[in-house]
């Protein structure tokens, strides 16, 4: 049975703002690769580090990256790789390829103490900026996220017409940045 967490209306509305010209890919199977945690702490999960909201990082610019805040942490945990975002169809299958990490040489790891918060920024490219023959536009139903040690995506319904994602795995339209501990 798939685990599902619907993100608040604020996150969906903010995603709608940013994705007005929308796009995004993402594929791979719902099973994530095995990853080692950097310490003795268990890996962070949606239960130990719940999502709060997503909004444009620069509230005045709907084309700026979305900032997603997680927390406060209910238990000490470790993040051993970047949070993954993807567009999914009605069957909860990933469309295209999952987000790529934009952190450069920065390690995508973090130790999170109880009551701390973590944020990440997600940049979303517009499918309209990609040549149609290399995009194969698809209307996504969900924007999903999962932490490195989780197999299932937690879903936010996008709801609304005009959303487009590229079914092609060659078009990487989602890019997630490094963790910021608050």
C-alpha distance (Angstrom), angle and dihedral (degrees) to the residues before:
residue distance angle dihedral
X1 . . .
X2 3.79 . .
X3 3.77 118.8 .
X4 3.78 111.1 -128.0
X5 3.75 131.0 -170.1
X6 3.76 116.2 177.8
X7 3.77 110.7 -145.9
X8 3.79 116.8 -131.6
X9 3.77 122.3 -86.4
X10 3.80 88.2 -105.9
X11 3.80 91.0 62.8
X12 3.78 92.7 47.8
X13 3.80 91.6 46.7
X14 3.79 91.4 49.1
X15 3.79 90.5 48.0
X16 3.79 87.9 50.6
X17 3.80 90.3 53.6
X18 3.76 93.9 50.4
X19 3.76 96.3 39.4
X20 3.79 96.7 49.0
X21 3.77 88.5 119.1
X22 3.74 85.3 29.0
X23 3.67 137.6 -177.1
X24 3.67 142.6 148.5
X25 3.73 140.1 153.0
X26 3.59 138.4 -152.6
X27 3.73 145.0 156.4
X28 3.72 143.6 157.0
X29 3.72 124.0 110.9
X30 3.77 124.0 -62.4
X31 3.79 88.3 -111.4
X32 3.78 112.4 89.6
X33 3.78 123.4 -146.0
X34 3.78 119.7 -95.5
X35 3.79 110.5 -93.9
X36 3.78 132.3 -174.8
X37 3.78 117.6 -126.5
X38 3.81 113.7 -125.6
X39 3.81 94.6 -126.9
X40 3.77 142.7 9.2
X41 3.82 91.0 -76.8
X42 3.77 116.8 106.7
X43 3.80 117.5 -109.7
X44 3.80 116.8 -88.1
X45 3.79 115.8 -103.4
X46 3.78 134.3 -174.2
X47 3.81 87.2 -98.8
X48 3.81 95.1 53.7
X49 3.82 94.4 38.0
X50 3.82 108.6 27.9
X51 3.80 121.7 -166.6
X52 3.80 115.9 -109.5
X53 3.81 106.5 -175.1
X54 3.77 147.8 -45.3
X55 3.77 124.4 -129.7
X56 3.79 137.1 152.8
X57 3.82 108.6 -72.7
X58 3.82 86.6 -133.8
X59 3.80 101.0 42.7
X60 3.81 90.5 -156.6
X61 3.81 94.8 55.6
X62 3.83 116.1 61.0
X63 3.84 88.7 -169.5
X64 3.81 92.5 61.3
X65 3.82 118.8 101.6
X66 3.79 117.9 -79.2
X67 3.79 113.7 -111.1
X68 3.80 114.6 -143.4
X69 3.79 117.9 -164.1
X70 3.79 122.0 -157.7
X71 3.79 126.9 -167.1
X72 2.84 161.7 -38.7
X73 3.79 86.9 -119.0
X74 3.80 112.8 -122.9
X75 3.82 92.4 -159.8
X76 3.80 137.5 17.1
X77 3.80 107.9 -90.2
X78 3.81 144.4 161.5
X79 3.79 130.7 -123.8
X80 3.81 108.1 -151.4
X81 3.81 99.1 -178.6
X82 3.80 140.9 2.2
X83 3.78 122.9 -56.0
X84 3.79 107.5 -104.8
X85 3.79 123.1 -134.7
X86 3.80 126.2 -170.4
X87 3.77 142.4 166.6
X88 3.81 112.8 -117.9
X89 3.79 134.9 -165.3
X90 3.81 128.4 -130.1
X91 3.82 89.7 -81.3
X92 3.82 89.1 54.9
X93 3.81 91.2 -112.6
X94 3.80 117.3 144.5
X95 3.81 115.3 -105.4
X96 3.82 113.8 -140.5
X97 3.81 114.2 -29.3
X98 3.83 130.8 -29.6
X99 3.77 123.1 -104.4
X100 3.78 120.4 -67.0
X101 3.80 122.1 -132.8
X102 3.81 115.0 -107.3
X103 3.79 96.0 -171.1
X104 3.79 96.3 104.1
X105 3.79 108.7 -157.9
X106 3.81 93.0 -12.8
X107 3.77 112.0 116.0
X108 3.79 111.6 -116.5
X109 3.79 93.1 -138.7
X110 3.77 133.0 110.3
X111 3.78 140.5 171.1
X112 3.79 110.8 -138.0
X113 3.80 121.6 -159.4
X114 3.80 124.5 -153.3
X115 3.84 112.5 -76.7
X116 3.83 93.0 15.4
X117 3.78 122.3 124.9
X118 3.80 129.7 -139.9
X119 3.79 128.3 -158.0
X120 3.81 134.4 -168.2
X121 3.78 132.9 -177.8
X122 3.79 122.6 -131.9
X123 3.81 120.2 -160.2
X124 3.78 116.2 -159.8
X125 3.79 122.4 -161.3
X126 3.79 121.5 -148.2
X127 3.80 117.6 -107.3
X128 3.79 86.9 -147.0
X129 3.82 88.1 67.5
X130 3.82 91.3 60.3
X131 3.81 123.5 80.0
X132 3.81 107.6 -99.9
X133 3.82 94.3 -127.7
X134 3.82 91.5 57.4
X135 3.80 95.3 41.5
X136 3.82 109.7 49.7
X137 3.85 92.6 -161.3
X138 3.81 117.3 -130.1
X139 3.80 129.0 -178.3
X140 3.84 107.9 -122.6
X141 3.78 121.6 -146.4
X142 3.82 98.4 -163.9
X143 3.79 142.4 29.2
X144 3.80 106.0 -147.0
X145 3.80 134.0 -169.3
X146 3.79 133.3 -170.9
X147 3.78 135.7 177.8
X148 3.83 120.2 -121.7
X149 3.81 95.4 -97.2
X150 3.82 95.7 47.5
X151 3.79 127.3 91.3
X152 3.81 98.7 -164.7
X153 3.81 129.3 65.0
X154 3.78 120.6 -126.8
X155 3.77 106.1 -135.1
X156 3.80 138.3 -138.3
X157 3.79 115.3 -168.7
X158 3.79 110.1 -126.1
X159 3.80 94.6 -160.3
X160 3.77 117.1 -176.2
X161 3.74 139.3 71.2
X162 3.78 127.1 -84.1
X163 3.81 98.8 48.2
X164 3.79 113.8 138.6
X165 3.78 132.7 -174.4
X166 3.80 128.0 175.9
X167 3.80 113.3 -114.1
X168 3.80 89.5 -159.0
X169 3.80 114.4 99.7
X170 3.81 87.8 -147.9
X171 3.82 92.3 70.1
X172 3.79 109.9 77.5
X173 3.78 103.3 -168.7
X174 3.82 99.2 156.0
X175 3.81 119.3 72.2
X176 3.82 123.5 177.0
X177 3.79 124.8 -161.6
X178 3.82 133.0 -144.4
X179 3.79 124.6 -70.8
X180 3.78 120.7 -90.6
X181 3.80 114.7 -157.7
X182 3.81 113.7 -149.3
